[in-house]
Amino acid sequence: QVQLVESGGGLVQAGGSLNLSCAASRSIFSFSAMGWYRQAPGKQRELVAVTISDGRTNYVDSVKGRFTISRDNAKNTVYLQMNSLKPEDTAVYYCNARSAIVYYWGQGTQVTVSS
């Protein structure tokens, strides 16, 4: 099995920042990509940011310039630094790791942005 454990969510005022962490139970080199998704109440889960094994990163348009995905390979951890948070960023954020055939998911961490 693969375990992904998110942390760092919480309640923050609009304009504030949070840094989410996703700790994987094995080397993140074993995954073709790792990313962050989010799901707001009544909404579909959407991809927020992804880091690919070749170093490329991609972001959904709504977070470009505000969020940064990064990785610490030695710690088997992926981060999502979220700045200039907006109420519309409120969602449960899920870590995702992708192998050739399987997507793995963390349990999610709640991010609530008040305004």
N, C-alpha and C positions, 0 to 999 in steps of 0.2 A: 504494500500500500504506500501511497504518497500522502503526506500531511502538509498542509499549508496553513499557517497560523497568522492571521492578521492582528494587528494592534495599532493603536494610535488614534482611533476615532474618538469623537466626543462632541461637545456642544461648543460652538464658537460664534462670535458675532460676525456679521457681514464685514468683510475687509480683513478678517483675521486669517490665520494660517494653521494648518495641521500637517503633520508628517506621518503618513501611514507606513507600516512595515509589514512585510510578508516573509516569514521565515519558513523555508522549505526543509523537509526532512532528508533530502539528499542533494547532491550537487546540482546546482541550477544549470550547469553545463549539459546535463542530460536532457534538457528541454529545448525544443526548437524556439520557443518564445515564452515569455512571461508577461503578464499584464494585469491591469486593474479594470474591472467592470463596476458598474453601479446600477442600482435599481431603486427608483423612487416609488412610493405607493401609487398603484394604478398605472405604472409605466412599465415598458419592456426593459429588460436588462440591456445596457449598452456598454460597448467598449469605450473606456476612457483613455487609456494609454497602454502601449505595448513596447516592450524591449525585445528585440530579436537577437538571435545568437550571433549574428554578424555585426552587432553593434548599432544597427538602425533602431530608431524610435519613431513612433507615430502616436498622434493624439487626435481625439475628436475635436472638431473645430471649436466647440464651446469652451474648451479649457486651454487652448493654445496660448502660450504666453503667461499662463498662470500656474499650470501644473508641470512638474518635472518628474519623470520616471528615471530611476537610477538603480544600480545593482552593486552589491558588495559580494563578489564571488566567494571570498574567503569565509564569509558568514552565511552563505547560501540564502541571502536575503535581498529582496527587491523592495524599493521604497517608492512612495508617491508623495512628493512634496507639493502641497496645495497652498497656494498663496492667493490673496485677494478673493477670498471665498465669497460666494453669493448665495442667497437663499435657494436658488435653483440647483445648487450643488448638493442640497440635502438628499441623502440616499443611504442605502446600505452599500458599502463598497466591498467588493469581493476580489480576492487575489485569484489569478488563474495561471496555471502552468500547462503548456501544451507539448505533448509528445507527438510522434507521427500519427497516432491513432486515437489518442485519448486526451480529453481536457480534464484537468484536476481543479478542484475548487476549494477555497478556504471557507470558513464558516461565516464570514462577513463581519464588518465592523461598521457601526452606525456613525454617520457624520450628519450633524444637524447644524445648520447655519441660520441664525436668528437675525431678524431685521424688522 
